[in-house]
Each structure stands twice: as C-alpha cells, then as structure tokens.
Amino acid sequence: MINVGVIGAGGIFRDLHLPYYEMTKKAKIIAVADVNEASAREMAGRCSAGRWFTDYRELLKLRQVDAVDVCTHPAPHRDIAIAAAKAGKHILVEKPMCRTVREADEMIAAADKAGVMLQVAYMIRFNPAYMRLKQLLVEEALGVLHMAYSCQVGWFPPRHPWLFVKGKSGGMLVEQAIHTLDEWLWLYGPVVKVYAEISHVPLGGTYPPQNRAVENNAILVVHFKNGGTGMLIKSWAAEVGHHGEGLVGSR
C-alpha cells in the first residue's frame, strides 16, 4: 500500500484523480494540502485522510507519506517537486510538468539526486485503445508512418483565469496540446524539426490583456526522425468546435 499526500485539492484532483483512488487498493490518501483551507478540509474528509494542511511543506514533513500527487496549476510545480524530492517522496505531477524546459531539467535533476521517481500524469499512454495502437506500430502492422494529424478547435471559457496568463499556465500549447505532443513522441518517436505559427485573438471580457495573455490559435508541423510528419491545429477562440485525430500509414 502506497501512502499518498495530495497537493492541490481542486477540480483536477476531485474530478480526475480521486475516482481512481477510490477504486484502487494499492494506494491510500493520508494527507491533503491546499492553499484554500475549506478545500483541503473537505477533500481530506472525503478521502478519510487523517491530516490536512494549507502549506504543502507541512505535508512533506510527514514520514508516513511515500509519494505526493501534485494537482495544482503549473506555476508551482517546479518548487513543489523539488521540495518533495528533497523530502524523499516519489512524485506524480499533473500535466503540464511545468512551464519551461529549464524548470523540467531542474525537477528531473532533483529527483535523480534524491533517488525518487518523478512521473507526469500523461494518462493517454494507459488508455487501452492507444496501447493497442502502440502495439500495432511496434509490430509494423500499419507500415511506415506518413502523417499524423490532430485538430482541437473550440471555445474555452475563462472559468480558470490562470489558464490564460502565460506566466502561470505556460500557454495553450504547454497546458493543453501537451497531451497530443506526448502521445506523438510515445507513438511515433523522436522529433527532428518543428515549425509553428501562433496568434492571439483579443476576446475582451474577463480575459487578460493581450500583453499578458496566452496564444489561443496555433498550427504546428512536426517532422519525425522516422520520416513521418505530424500536423496539430489548436484553438481556444472558435465558437463552433471540431475535434479529431488519426494517422496515415503505408498499409
């Protein structure tokens, strides 16, 4: 049984992580930390966790905690992960891992130095359909990759203001498209070249001003080492949505 401390008790944890803890017998939540005292107390009660905190550093002091599940927004991921590693805790961190390559390198270095595991919650890799696709690609049942494509176009309302501030979320591509990019690296292998065009459409209302806002339209063309090409189209600014993905192989 793995004793888990949860850091960040908002919607991501409540809606996407907690249901799986409730199903498994391999892990148990014993402590919860959140800057919002009411959220920390509520989730601790729901999880039957014995302790709750408003400062994650206090949670990290608990010797009983084997691992932490970091479900905050991206900005504090680097600091939390490094502190957890120094405390000897294994780390599961929500996507995106962080906001910059430098932050990622520092997190990896801290985990390596402490001898703890650091994993990003890229759940697509554990989806049975994608696992089957991975198997088909390994077996070369689909032949050589010619093209992969993904279209993620829609309207993203400003329910969570931090998402739309570059310094807090890292941007639309880092925060949201990262699932597809990780999926492609896993399925199709290393990338040798990337071309991208991004833009920002001023939306007004409660959205941040343009000089602080994230990109909300993007087109990426990715060239894989195996010779295949990927195209990703993503937008948060379209009132009529369209989503789809696939690949073209030689068979």
N, C-alpha and C positions, 0 to 999 in steps of 0.2 A: 504494500500500500504506500503510495506516494502522498506525503502531506504537502498541500499546496497553499501558498499565500497569494491572494488575488490583489493586484494593484490596479485600481480603476474599476469602479462598480457601476458604470453607466450602461447605456443601451447595448453596446457591443458585448459586454460580459453577460448582461441579463438575457439578451435575446439569442446570442450565437454561441456562447461558451457554456453557460450554466446548464442548459438542457442536456449536454453531453456528460457533464459531471454527475448529473442526476441519474444517468443511465449506467455509468461505469462503476465497477467495484475495485478498480485499480488505482484510483486517486480519490483523495478526500480534501475538501477545503477546510482549513482550520483557522484561517485568519483573513480578514478583508481590510484593505486600506483605500480610502478615497478622500479627496480634499473636501468633499461635501459630507458633513457628518451624518446627515439624515440618510444619504445613500449608503454609506458604509455600515451604519447600524441596521438598515433594512435588509441589505444583502447578507450580512453576517447572520441575521436571524433566519432568513430564508434558507441559507446553506447549513444551518446549525453549527456555524463556526463559533468557536469559543471566544475569539478576540476580534475587535475592530479598532481601526486607527484612522486618524486624519493625516498622518505623516507616514509615508511608506518606510522611512528609515527605522521607525519603531517596529514595524512588522519584520524587517530584515534582522532585527536583534533576536528574534525567536529561534532558538536552537532546533525546535521541533519542525520548522519549515524546511522541507527538502528542495522545493522548487517554487518559483513565482510565475504567475500568469499575468503579463503586463497588458492591460486593456485600456490604457489611457490614449489620448490623442498623440500624434507622433512627436511633438516638440520635446517632451521629457524622456523619450525612450532611451536616448544615449546615456543620460545621467542615471536613470533607474537601473539599466542593465549593468553599467559599470559598478554601481554600488552593490547590486545583487551578486555579481561575480566576486567582488571582494569579500562579501559575507559568506561565500561558499555555496550559494544557491544556484541550482540549474534554472535556466531561463527560457520561457516561451513568451515571445513578444508578438503582439498583433502587427499585421502589415499596416503601413509600410514599416520596414525595420527601423527607419529613421529618415532624416531629410536630406542628408548628403553622403557622398562616398567617404569623406573623412570621418563622419560620425560612425559609419558602418565599420570602418577599419579599426577605430578605437574600441568599439564594442567587441569585435572579434578578438582583438589583442588582449582585452581584459579577461574574456572567457578562457582563452588559451592559457594565459598566465595562471589563472586560478584553477584550471583543470575541470571546468564545469561545462555542461552542454548549453549551447545557445541555438535556439530554433525559432524561425519565423513562421507564423501561422498561415502558410500557404496551403489551404485545405484542398485546392483543386488536385494536388498530387495524390490525394487519398480518395478521390471520387472514383467509384468503380468504373464508370464509363471512360474516364480519362486514363485510368490504369490499364484498361483493355486496349485503348488506342496506343498507349506506350508500348504494350506488348506486341501489337501488330507492326509498329515501326521498327522495333528491335528485330523482329522476325523478317523484316523487309517484305511483309505481305502487301504493302501499299506501294512498293517500289521506291523510287527516288523522289524526294520532295521537290516539287516545282514551285509551289506557292502556298503560303498560309495567310489567312485573312481574318480580320475581326472588325466588326462595326458596332460601336457602342454610342449611339446618339440618342439624346433625350434631354429632358428638363430636370435640373437638380435644384430643388427649392432650398432656400437658406435656413434650413432648420438648425444646422450646426454652424454658427458663424465662423469658427476657427478653420473650417474646411476651405474657405475662400480667401484666406490670408496666407500668402506664400511662406512667410516666416514661421507659421505654425503647422501647416499641413505638408509643405514641400511642393504643393501644386497638384493639379488634376492628374497628371501623368504619374507622379510619385505615389499619390494617395489611392488612386482608383485603377489606373491602367496597369499598375504593377502586377496584378494578378495574371493578366494576359502575358505580360513580358516574362514573368517567372515560368508560366506554363510553356511558353515557346522555348525558353532555354532548356527546360527539362525534356521536352518532346523532341526538339529539332537540333539541339546542340549549340555550340558557341557561335557568337556573332562577330563578324569581322568589320562591318561598316553599318552606320546608321545615318539616315537623313531625316530631318523633321522640319515641319512648318507649324508654328503655334501662333495663336492670336487671342486677344481678349475682346469680347463684346461687352461694352458697358450695359449693365442691366438695371442700374438705379436701385431704388427702394432701399432695402436693408443690406444690400451687397456693399463690400468695401470699395473705396475709390480705386480707380484704375492703377494708380502707382503702388498700391499695396495688394491688389487682387491677383489671384492665380490666373493662368491661362484657362480658357473654357472652350477652346476649339483646338484640335491637334490632328495632324496627319504624320504618321511615321512610316518610313520604308526601311526595313531591316534586311541586311544581306547575311545569310548564314554561311558558316565555313563549309558546309556540305554542298553549297551551290544554290540552295533554295532562297526564295525571297518571301518576306512577310510584309503585309500592309495592315496597319492599325489606324482606324478612324475613330476619333472620340470627341464628343461634345457634351457640354452641360447646358447649352444655350438653345436647344431645339424644342419647341413645344410639341412637336409630333415625333415620337421616338421610333427607333429601329435598332434591333439588336440581332446579331448573328455572327457565326464564325465557322470556319472549316478549313480544309486543306485540299490541294490538288497534288496527287502523286502520279507516278508514271504507270501505275497499274489500276 
